[in-house]
Amino acid sequence: MTDTEPMGWLSEKPERARQARTIQLGAGGSTIEVLAGPAETSGVVSIYRWRMSPSSRGPAPHFHTTFSETFIVEEGEVDYFDGRTWRTLRPGDTAHAAMGDVHALRKERAEPATLLMALSPGVPREEYFAQLATVNERDLSRLHEAHDNHFVDDHER
């Protein structure tokens, strides 16, 4: 006969090892929630939730040389530019920009929208997002360059 211990631990909710960090993106009310950084995924992916306020517009056409981005719309609608054309993304829709691909997001509707963003390989973007809220116009291009954001022509933004 074997001794057994009560298995109450199976029904307990595990403690979350790391609290999600929320970053305010300026006074407009948009936020970025850090769901998983490269430290939690062995550098494979970084996952963020972007809660776009009604006044949020989104980034102009740009590309990255060191990571790809995948966007999944959770709520609301946003327009996605794939380097050639704009298309509307709705809840459940996905868009992917491979490393080096020009892409952009814009939100023209007055309601909020929420996106999941997965960056691969995982890159730490927390500092970049936090500095976007406070950087002055003079230092903005240096901030973008330091964090692998390379902007191109506006493409009828």
C-alpha positions in Angstrom: 0.0 0.0 0.0 1.3 3.5 -0.8 1.1 6.6 1.2 -0.6 9.5 -0.6 -0.9 13.2 0.2 -3.9 15.2 -0.4 -3.8 16.7 -3.9 -5.4 20.0 -3.1 -2.6 21.8 -4.9 -4.1 20.6 -8.2 -7.1 22.9 -7.8 -5.2 25.9 -6.6 -4.5 28.7 -9.1 -0.8 29.1 -9.7 0.7 32.3 -8.6 1.6 34.5 -11.6 5.4 34.7 -11.6 5.5 38.1 -13.1 2.9 40.9 -13.1 2.1 42.4 -16.5 3.6 45.8 -16.9 1.4 48.5 -18.5 3.0 51.5 -20.2 1.1 54.7 -20.8 1.5 56.1 -24.4 1.1 59.8 -23.6 -2.0 61.7 -22.5 -4.4 60.2 -25.0 -5.1 57.1 -23.0 -3.5 54.4 -25.2 -1.5 51.7 -23.3 0.9 48.9 -24.1 0.7 45.8 -21.8 3.8 43.7 -21.7 2.5 40.1 -21.7 5.8 38.3 -22.4 9.2 39.6 -23.0 12.3 37.9 -24.4 13.4 36.9 -20.9 10.2 34.8 -20.4 10.4 33.1 -23.9 14.1 32.4 -24.2 14.3 35.2 -26.8 11.9 33.5 -29.1 9.1 36.1 -29.0 7.8 39.2 -27.3 4.1 39.7 -26.8 2.4 43.0 -26.2 -1.3 44.1 -26.0 -1.8 47.6 -27.5 -5.0 49.2 -26.2 -5.6 52.1 -28.7 -7.7 54.9 -27.4 -10.3 56.5 -29.6 -7.8 59.3 -30.5 -4.9 56.9 -31.2 -3.7 56.9 -34.9 -1.0 54.3 -35.2 2.5 54.3 -36.7 3.3 55.6 -40.2 4.8 53.1 -42.8 8.1 51.7 -41.5 10.1 48.5 -41.3 12.4 46.6 -38.9 15.7 44.9 -39.8 16.0 42.6 -36.7 12.5 41.3 -36.0 9.1 40.5 -37.6 5.7 41.6 -36.3 2.4 39.8 -36.2 -0.8 41.7 -35.3 -4.0 40.1 -34.1 -7.0 42.3 -33.6 -8.9 41.6 -30.4 -11.5 44.3 -30.6 -12.4 47.3 -32.8 -11.0 47.9 -36.3 -7.7 49.1 -37.5 -6.3 49.5 -41.0 -3.1 47.7 -41.9 -0.7 48.7 -44.7 1.4 45.8 -46.2 3.7 48.0 -48.2 1.3 48.1 -51.2 -2.3 48.5 -50.0 -4.3 49.2 -47.0 -6.9 46.8 -45.6 -9.2 46.8 -42.6 -8.6 44.3 -39.8 -11.4 43.3 -37.6 -11.5 41.1 -34.4 -9.8 37.8 -35.1 -8.0 39.1 -38.2 -4.2 38.7 -38.4 -1.5 40.6 -40.3 2.2 39.7 -40.5 5.2 41.9 -41.4 8.3 39.8 -42.0 11.7 41.3 -41.2 12.4 44.2 -43.6 8.7 44.4 -44.8 7.2 47.9 -44.9 4.0 48.0 -42.8 1.8 50.5 -40.9 -1.3 50.7 -38.8 -3.8 53.5 -38.6 -7.1 53.8 -36.7 -9.5 56.3 -38.2 -12.6 55.2 -36.3 -13.6 57.0 -33.1 -13.9 53.8 -31.1 -11.0 52.1 -29.3 -9.2 49.1 -30.6 -7.1 46.4 -29.0 -4.3 44.4 -30.8 -2.0 41.7 -29.8 1.5 42.2 -31.2 4.0 39.3 -31.4 7.6 40.2 -32.2 10.0 37.5 -33.3 12.6 36.9 -32.3 11.7 38.5 -29.0 13.1 42.0 -28.6 12.7 44.2 -25.5 10.5 47.1 -26.5 9.4 48.4 -23.1 11.9 51.2 -23.1 11.0 52.3 -26.6 7.3 52.4 -25.8 7.8 54.2 -22.5 10.1 56.8 -24.2 7.6 57.4 -27.0 5.3 59.1 -24.5 7.9 61.7 -23.4 10.4 62.1 -26.2 10.7 65.6 -27.7 10.5 66.0 -31.5 14.3 66.7 -31.7 15.2 63.3 -30.3 12.4 61.2 -31.9 14.4 60.1 -34.9 17.3 59.0 -32.7 14.8 57.0 -30.6 13.4 55.3 -33.6 16.8 54.5 -35.0 18.0 53.1 -31.7 15.0 50.7 -31.6 15.1 49.5 -35.2 12.2 51.6 -36.5 12.9 52.8 -40.0 10.2 55.1 -41.5 9.5 55.4 -45.2 7.2 57.6 -47.3 3.8 58.2 -45.9 1.8 56.3 -48.5 -1.5 58.3 -48.2 -1.6 58.2 -44.5 
